[in-house]
Amino acid sequence: MLAILTLAHPLVDACSVCVAISGGLTPGRILAYNAIAFAGQLPLGILADARPGAARPLAILGMALAAGAAVAAACGAGGWGALVAACAGNAMFHLGAGKRILDATSGRGGPIGLFISTGALGLLAGRLLTERAGWAAPLSFAAALACVAVAGAAIMDDGRRQAPAGPAPASFTAALGLFALVAWRSWAGLAAGRMSQGAAESMILVAAFATWAGKAIGGFAGDRHGHTPVVLASVACSAILAFFFESGSAGVWLPLVFMSQLATGPVLSALHGAVGRRSGTAFGLNCMALFAGSLP
């Protein structure tokens, strides 16, 4: 299950980016994208926690919506309707898949960090190929995603047989602190993006792989060595790089990308525990914090 969802993730994000680009990356569309695709996951997560078995249909429906919106964009209908469909599908897929992975792995940071990591590669591929191949890019991503969705529907169970332990006591203070850490990670990632403006395309590609590596490595490192040292290293190093070094240097913003993403898996794993193992709520809060950190 982890493999198929990790493969689907970059395809969903690539489809969503294709739709966004096809209609023009105006400030209003970017804000709408972030609000629906990220902030929209929290209410979905609360709903999924309340209704066992909802994660699987959410993930599959999300893939279908993202693929359908990409086809619409390829046919020249990449306006607001396609954008809303793509963003809603994006939110449904991420929440449904994220909840299933957290439930199946008892909230460990490594698997969920690996799942999240591939999104950066999909965002890059969607942007670059849409700019070069036009309508062929969203059509190709949609076809690939449709095949993965069929496979996912065949192998994903509904979560009932692997139901997590009952809810544990939640800690509002811990959840609030972790929310702030995720918002910081989001801001630091955007700061690195601003630093990289004007960089060569090859360096942008390296930055995408640094994002992938940071998210993938951080989760497994946290599982092995504990959440706290990985999170502290991530926050301290990224803060130093963000505030005390020359912003135009790739020697600053590439390490900033990597270090800021190391906390992804450990923080989400800790958030899972802080909200009483309610995996949908944990994933939704994580994405709400990402949205908060993206605001000007």
N, C-alpha and C positions, 0 to 999 in steps of 0.2 A: 504493500500500500504506500509506504513512504516513497519508494522509487517512482511510482506512477504519478503521485501528487507533486513530487519535486520536479518531474519532467513537465507536468502541466503548468506549473507556476510561471516559467518564463514565457510560455506560449500565451497564457492569459494576459500577462503584462504587455507583451508585444502587440497583441490584438488591440488592447486598450490604448496604447500609445499611437498606433496607426490611426485609430478613430479620432483621437485628440488632434493629431497633426493635420489630418485631412480637412478638418473644419477650421483650422487656424488656432494657434496657441495664444489667444488673447488672455488678458488677466482674468476676465470673467469666466472663461472656460477652464482655466487652470484652477481657479478657486472652486468651481463647481466639481471638477474632477476630484480634488483633494477632499472636499466635504462629503461627497457621496461615497467614494471608494475607500476612504479611511474612517472618517467620523461615523459613517453609516454602519460600520461593523459592530459598534457597541450594542445598539438595540437588537441587531441580529444575534449577537452572542448571548444576550440575556434570554432571548426567545429560545435559542437552541439549548441552553441549559435547562429551561423549563419543560422542553419537549424532547425526551430521549428519541434518538433516531432521526432528528431533523438535520444533522450535519451532512449526512450523505446526499440527500436531495438538494440541499443548499449548494454543495460543491458542484454537483453535476449540472444543476440549473445555471449556476454561475458560468461554467464553461460554455454552455449552450448560448447564453446571452452574449458573452464576449465574442464568440465565433460569429454569431449572427450579426452583431454590430460591425464587425470587421468586414463581413461580406457586403453590408450596406454601404460602408465607406468605400469599398472597392468599386461599387456601382455608382459612385458619385453622390450618395446620400449620407454624407458624414456630418450632418448638422446636429442640432441639439438633441433630437430624438435618439440618434445613434450614440451620442456621447453619454446620455443618461443611461441607456441600456448597457453600454460598455462598463460604465462605472458601477452600476448596480450589480452586474455580473461579476465584476472584479471583487466587490465587497462580499458577495455571496460565496464565491469560490474560496477566497482567502480565509474567511471565517469558518466555513464548513470544513475545509481541509485542515486548517490550523487546529480546530477543536478535535478532529479525529486523531491527529497526530499526538496532541497533548494527552488525550484520553488513553490512547494505545501505549504510550511510553511513560505513563505515570508522571508526566510533566517534566521530563528530563530536558536539559537545554540543548544537547547535541543534535538530536533529530529535528527539533523545531527550528534550530538555527540553520541546519542544512537546508531544510525546506524553504525558509525565508531567503536564503542566500542567492538562489538562482534567479530571483526576480530582477536583480540588477542587470544580469546578462540579457534578460528579455527586454527590459527597457531600452538598453543600448541597441540591441538588434532591431527592435521595432523602429527606433528613430533613424538609424543609419540606412536601413533597407527601404523604408518608406521614402526617404529623401532621394534615393537612387533608383528604385524600381517602380515607384508610383503605385498604381492599383494592384500590381502583381504581389506586392509584399503582404498587404492585409489578407488577400485571398489565399496565399500560401500558408500564412500563420493560422487562418481559420480552418483550412483543410487539415492541417496537422493537429490542431486542437480538437477538432471533431473526432479524429481517430483515437486520440488519447482519452477523450471523454467516454467513448464507447468502451474502451478497455477499462477505464476507471469504474464505470457503472457495473461492469462484470465482476470486478474483483473486490470492490469496496463493500464491506458489510455495513449495516445500519447503526453499529455501535452498541446494540443491546447485549450482544454476547460478551462484549468486552467493557461493560459498564464500569466506570471508575468507582472507587470507594465513595461512600456518602460524603456530603459536604462537611468540611472541617470548619472550626471557628475562623472567621475572617478577621483581619487586622486592618482597620481603616488607615491608621498611621503608616503602616508599612506600605500599603497599596499606594497611598498618596506620595510617599517618597520615591517609590519605583516609577510612578507616573512621571514625576519630575525628571528622573534619570532618562526615561525614554524621550521626553520632550527635548532634553539636552542633546541626546544622540541625533535627533532629527535636525535640530538647529546646527549642530557641528557638521553634519553631512552637507547641509545647504551652504554653510560657510565655506567648506572645501570646494563646493561647486562654484561659488562666486570667485574664489581664489584662482580657479582653473580657467576662467574666461580668457579666451585668446590662445589657449594651449593647443598644441598640435593634436590632430585626431588620434594619432597613435598613443598619446598620453591619456586621452580620454578613455581609450580602450583599456589601458593599464589601470586606470582608476576604477573602472567597472569590475575588473578582476580583483582589485584590492578590496572592494566592497564585498564581493562574493567570498573572498578568503577570510576576511575579518569575521563575517557572520558565521561561516562554516566552522572556523577554528575556535572561535570564542565559546560556542556552546559546548563543544566537547572538552575544551580546557576547563570550563567551569564545572562540568560533571566530574572531572578527574581531580581537580585541585580545590574545588569549592567556589561558590559564586563570588564571595567577597573579594578575594585577591584579584580576580579577573576584572571585576567591575571597577575596583579602585584603580587598577593600572590603566584601564580604558579611559576613565574620566580624567585622571590626573594628566596623562600624556596628551590626550586630545585638548584639554584646557590649556596646557602650556603651549602647544603648537598653534592653537587658535588665537591666542592673545599676545604672545610674546615674540613671534617670528615674522619675518617678511612674508607677506601673503602671496606675492607673485611667484614664488619659487616652488617648482614641482617637488623639491626636497622637503617642503613643508606640507603641501596639501595632499600629496599621496600618502605619507604616513598618517596624516590627520584622518583621511578616509578610512584607512585600515584600523587605526586605534579606536576611533569613535564607534565602529561597528562591532568590535570585540564583545561589547556588553550585551548584544542583542539576545543571544540564547540564554545566558545566565539571568538577565533581568526578567525575561519572560517566564523562565522556570520559577524564579522567586515570586513573581507576580501571581503565578498559578497557585502557589502555596498561600500567599497573602490573602487571596479572595476565597479561600476555603476549597481549593481544587475545582472551582467552577471554571472549566477550561474555556468555554465560550466567552464568559465575562472577562477572563484574563486576556484573551486574545483581542477582544473588542476594546478594552481599556488601553492596551498597548498601541492599537491603531489610532485611538482617539488622542493619545499623547503625541504620536507622530504628527497628526494633523495640527495639534496645538503648537508644536515646535516649528511647523512650516509657516505659521502666520507671520506677517511682517512685524 
